[in-house]
Amino acid sequence: MKKILVVLLLLSVLLVGCAQQTVQPSATSTPTTQTTPSATSTPSTSAAEKILIGFSESKTGKFNAESKEQTNGFLLWMENVNAEGGIYVKDLGKKVKVSYTSYDDESSGERVQQIYAKLISEDKADFLISPYSSGLTASAAIIAEQYGKVMVATGAASDSIFNKGYQHVFQLYTPSSRYLTSAVDLLQTKFPDAKKVAIVYENSKFAKSVAQATKSYAEEKGLEVVLYEAYEPGTTDFTSFINKIQAANPDAIIGGGHFADGETFAKQIFEKKVKIKLLSLLVAPAVPEFAEIGDAALYVTGPSQWEPQAKYTKEAAQKMGVEFFGPTVEEFVKEYKAKYGYEPGYHAAGGYAAGLILQKAIEDAGTLDSEKVREALENMKVMTFFGYLEFEKGEYYGRQIGHDMVVIQWQESDGQLKKEVVWPETGASSQVIAYDEKY
Amino acid sequence: MKDSLKNLTDVSLLWLLAIIAVMAVIPPITNSITMREDIFLILQYIALAASLNIILGFTGYVSFGHIVYYGIGGYVAFALMYFYGIHLIPAMIAGGIVCAIIAYLLGEAVLRLRGAYFAIATIGINEAVKALVNNLEFLGGSAGLFFNFKIYQNYGGAGNAIWLAYYLMAILAIVVITSNYLIKKSKFGLGLMSIREDEDAAIVLGIDTKKYKSLAYMLSAFFPGMVGAIFFFKNGNIEPVNAFHLLKSIEMIFMVVLGGFGTVTGPFVGSLLYERIRGLLLVNPLFKDLHMAVAGIILLLLILFVPSGVIGYLRDKVAILRRYVE
């Protein structure tokens, strides 16, 4: 008996230790309610008086940082809309203000369904926004679908949610199957002579699915994939891969995985002076710390969901023949900076865009009826500061088909390395420069 | 066993089952979806805590990574439903059986360990299985598997499917509590408790400790397997990080110790209290991010001052309760 107690005592100490990991600085000042029976939620009034948007956020746990950005973006949108009197609903003949209710999902799937069921049945949310990450979104989608509530999915890039028969879930992010296809488009448009591509990627689920999709896309576009190889996570020596690349003599290298391996890979390609037109890697180039490798970072490109430099303008929309909706990129960046004190990343932009797209759909539908708003989303073709948005109607219903990844490139201005958006052409802030220009 | 079956009408079991049953029928009667979701989680906690109680409470083996069986059962059942379209009920039972078999095989090795060594070995098992599933392509690797929404049509739509999951969880909670009671009242249970008090003495007394421990471990793995199957069916997707979440293991231990390990009512009371404490801490801005740390401190204090938990303490102090509370 005593022995058990000693073991338990040790474990409880360990438990306190474990708990420290999950502790996050609680800097959130936004008034939100929590998921317990005793929690007081925003009293919901009749639909005509306000529009209630419900979502779960990861205030604690591993998605804390990303989720907070997303919520910040959403709150800025709500503030802007309410400052103008709300969303105009034609059926009611007036503007209706927006409010929200949110609960903490602790970055774990266990409570997501509980939260969304509560949002729908008790708080009477009119519309929903997804939690952060694909896994949590998939759990929430079942509840949203069951009650026929429209849910805008932001922060969820997986394709696999969208061929599951959901009719009410709409994705804002470019799905992972198209993460690097814009790199292929960029290569073909800007370097028409390029014919051969090497795809070298990290052997992890995400990088692998991206690499597979990129390979078939490149082949479909008539490029020759001369090398298609995976390296193990944690690889620090890419010599053998670079030797193989040099032997195959490609025009472009596409691939990567996460930050550390991508950075090392880029560095070693530079040291070996590999002659290529384009180097495009996942994750690493989009992170500001990538600049620490100096010259090796120059002219490296990488995909990102959105960047503050992106030039999605009214003129670009006009060229495409679609409507521009909401603030311009400059307005969004300026307002976000004023409110939160730092430049927004793509998570924040995604949060704002989620609100914006709902607003557009409600205005188009002229009603708060879920099915009508769903139809409006289905037929939507709109340019926003976040990019061009359109949703698939076929097998992958609700999947994003309009939005493109922007491709950023590290360029030099005044001796400083700086990220520039080089793709898509409609949103570019600078022209792409061939990688081998740097030698 | 015959004696214990007679005991099924014992008042100390009946009132407990009655409370669970009453709690479980509130949501369908009031048709409250929010309540259903809340009570579903509580029932899940009860079932998990009571399963852990068999190996932790009665036998005295601290299975720290016990959540591994929840994950395995979840994966087995999910894969059966996903690839072969098998109905939830047989898939759930299959999940439980696979867990029991795995527990038997693993038990052959780890049940030779005692005390902290056993606890650490079980953490290792959980992490190893998680790493394995992460690399199994056909199970979706780290991205996991996602149900097609159409799968719920076989159950009369997603609404009915979720209700089915709810009822099954309620039945399971009742079954686990009942089996806890039967074990405690049986010769088998006495054997387990003698192992808990002094394993060497138990061997000398002629108890086949190896067989007893193995059986207890299998039983305590069987039920979490089924709980996992029901939960992930309702959840619609399964991924390794959620299926093998060590934090949930800790929660299970906390509930058992809080309520009183080795008692029948303990895991039930522990689950209710834990859910309550957690809820209170989460709405409190000061403790919001610290609820696990607070739980850890409570656990520490409990072990130091009230090692027998709430129920154990009450039984000790209030003589009359001993007749009505097991």
Contacts between the chains, C-beta under 8 A, distances in Angstrom:
chain1	res1	chain2	res2	distance
A	1	B	60	7.3
A	1	B	196	6.8
A	1	B	197	5.7
A	3	B	60	7.7
A	3	B	114	7.5
A	3	B	115	5.3
A	4	B	60	4.8
A	4	B	62	6.7
A	4	B	115	7.9
A	4	B	196	7.0
A	5	B	303	5.8
A	5	B	307	5.5
A	6	B	115	7.4
A	6	B	116	7.8
A	7	B	62	5.0
A	7	B	115	5.3
A	7	B	116	5.1
A	7	B	119	5.8
A	8	B	62	6.4
A	8	B	253	7.6
A	8	B	257	6.3
A	8	B	299	7.6
A	8	B	303	5.2
A	9	B	300	7.0
A	9	B	303	5.1
A	9	B	304	7.4
A	10	B	116	6.2
A	11	B	62	6.7
A	11	B	64	6.5
A	11	B	119	6.6
A	11	B	250	7.9
A	11	B	253	6.8
A	11	B	299	7.9
A	12	B	296	5.6
A	12	B	299	4.0
A	12	B	300	4.5
A	12	B	303	6.1
A	13	B	296	7.6
A	13	B	300	7.0
A	15	B	250	5.4
A	15	B	254	7.5
A	15	B	292	7.0
A	15	B	295	6.9
A	15	B	296	3.8
A	15	B	299	6.2
A	16	B	293	5.6
A	16	B	296	3.6
A	16	B	297	6.5
A	16	B	300	7.3
A	18	B	246	7.7
A	18	B	247	7.2
A	18	B	250	6.7
A	18	B	292	6.8
A	18	B	296	7.8
A	19	B	290	7.1
A	19	B	292	3.5
A	19	B	293	3.9
A	19	B	295	7.4
A	19	B	296	5.6
A	20	B	293	6.9
A	22	B	247	7.6
A	22	B	289	7.3
A	22	B	292	5.9
A	23	B	289	5.1
A	23	B	290	6.3
A	23	B	293	6.9
A	24	B	289	5.3
A	25	B	289	7.9
A	26	B	285	6.9
A	26	B	288	5.9
A	26	B	289	5.1
A	34	B	279	7.9
A	34	B	282	5.0
A	34	B	283	4.4
A	34	B	288	7.8
A	35	B	279	8.0
A	35	B	282	7.3
A	36	B	279	3.4
A	36	B	280	7.4
A	36	B	282	6.3
A	36	B	283	5.8
A	37	B	38	6.1
A	37	B	279	7.0
A	38	B	279	6.4
A	38	B	280	7.5
A	38	B	283	6.8
A	39	B	279	7.9
A	39	B	283	5.4
A	59	B	288	7.4
A	60	B	288	7.2
A	60	B	289	5.5
A	104	B	282	6.9
A	104	B	288	7.7
A	108	B	242	6.4
A	108	B	245	6.7
A	109	B	235	6.0
A	109	B	237	7.5
A	109	B	239	7.8
A	109	B	242	4.6
A	110	B	41	7.4
A	110	B	242	7.2
A	110	B	248	7.7
A	111	B	41	7.7
A	113	B	37	6.4
A	113	B	234	6.9
A	113	B	235	6.6
A	114	B	34	8.0
A	114	B	37	3.9
A	114	B	38	6.7
A	114	B	40	7.7
A	114	B	41	6.4
A	117	B	33	4.9
A	117	B	34	6.1
A	117	B	36	7.4
A	117	B	37	4.6
A	118	B	33	7.8
A	118	B	34	4.6
A	118	B	37	6.7
A	120	B	33	7.4
A	121	B	32	7.3
A	121	B	33	3.9
A	121	B	34	5.5
A	122	B	33	7.7
A	122	B	34	4.6
A	134	B	143	7.6
A	135	B	144	6.6
A	135	B	237	6.2
A	135	B	239	5.2
A	135	B	241	7.7
A	135	B	242	7.0
A	138	B	146	5.2
A	138	B	236	6.1
A	138	B	237	4.2
A	139	B	235	5.1
A	139	B	236	5.9
A	139	B	237	6.1
A	141	B	149	7.8
A	141	B	236	7.4
A	142	B	147	7.8
A	142	B	149	6.9
A	142	B	152	7.9
A	142	B	158	6.0
A	142	B	235	7.7
A	142	B	236	4.3
A	145	B	149	5.7
A	145	B	158	6.6
A	146	B	157	7.5
A	146	B	158	4.1
A	146	B	159	5.6
A	146	B	162	7.4
A	158	B	143	7.0
A	160	B	143	7.1
A	160	B	146	5.1
A	161	B	146	6.3
A	163	B	148	7.6
A	164	B	146	5.9
A	164	B	147	6.7
A	164	B	148	4.5
A	164	B	149	5.1
A	164	B	150	7.9
A	165	B	148	5.4
A	165	B	149	3.8
A	165	B	150	4.9
A	166	B	149	5.6
A	204	B	142	7.2
A	205	B	141	4.6
A	205	B	142	4.4
A	205	B	143	4.9
A	206	B	142	8.0
A	206	B	143	7.6
A	209	B	143	7.7
